Amino acid sequence: MSAPPKSDVPVITPNDLAEADGFVFGFPTRFGMMSAQFKAFLDATGGLWRTQQLAGKPAGIFYSTGSQGGGQETTALTAITQLVHHGMIFVPIGYTFGAGMFEMEQVKGGSPYGAGTYAGDGSRMPSELELAQAFHQGKYIAGITKKLKGAA
């Protein structure tokens, strides 16, 4: 979709998702929703949906927006529909990140739906607090994935 290729980044296909025990999907926000590129990727999972290969797998999301009013929570809410149609189990982080969820002294993206960052014009890098929240989310979802896999 007009973005230059990134040859150093591994590329997966939708069918590769069937091999995973759980997911943490990340994407930029466009007008309060996931980017068109990621939506196109999920749109290509129709075969997995038809055979229910992703049903019951835990999934979380994280996101970036250009500004504080850029739609971090609406992006999460609109992305959940993709997970639901596959029968995946949405795993929000809630307020499990503790005091970091209530930080008011510095700019911080994210919400109870998932970790996030504010990218601005693309030059802003995630803060240490945003990175810590993302690490917490990954660890949290990995723990839940392990529990669900062990119970199966």
Disulfide bonds with the S-S distance in Angstrom:
none
